[in-house]
């Protein structure tokens, strides 16, 4: 078991190193994400989301399969238009969030809609480190996009914007992120998630949070806030400062419409 764990760490690290060619900028201290018109056209992805994702964020994967050629066209469009230094940081955020979400839908379809995204691959080759996302001349993994780009861009709201095709994930929005709306949409995604049934805030002294806050604590604390203070920025039911936190089990079942 010790050697298997060591091997997993090694292959995960190698996967992340491969993302070094992807251009991105990180937010500076107290920097807000601006709104601008941007250069890319995300309308094709927007149409697919509006058509096949409901307000609760569940996906009609059968419908997506029927429109799979359009999904592939969009992913090809992103792959042939990699981020450039001339792009605003808002356009970069929108690009990588949409890339992650669209690629996740594609790999679910490619694997015939498994019961869980974790059913794809194996222990030694989990779905997260499989290089199937083409940007420019190279292939990248979901881990490359999330951990080696989006997390390093410095806004923890990305954890509410990207969707891992699972029930306990923040919902997949039914509209595309753009350079113009990315800040507003990430705020909405954070608000929706914190106040959803993915968290239980009914008892302000003993709240049960999503395991996402346990998976990425350093991201949520990066601005000098505690987990409780971060959650309370969005929570309708505020958590008491001295509350004892516990975390809900993560449901990895596919976010498929009934």
Secondary structure, DSSP 8 states (H G I E B T S, - for coil): -HHHHHHHHHHHHHHHHGGGGS------TT--------S---HHHHHHHHHHB-TT--B-HHHHHHTHHHHHHHHHHHHTS---TTS-HHHHHHHHHHHHHHHHHHHHHHTT--SBGGGSB-SSSBGGG---EEETTEEE-HHHHIIIIIGGGT-TTHHHH---SBTTS----SS---TTTHHHHHHHHHHHHHTSTTSB-SSTTS-EE-THHHHTHHHHHTTS--HHHHHHTT-SS---TT---EE-----BB-B--
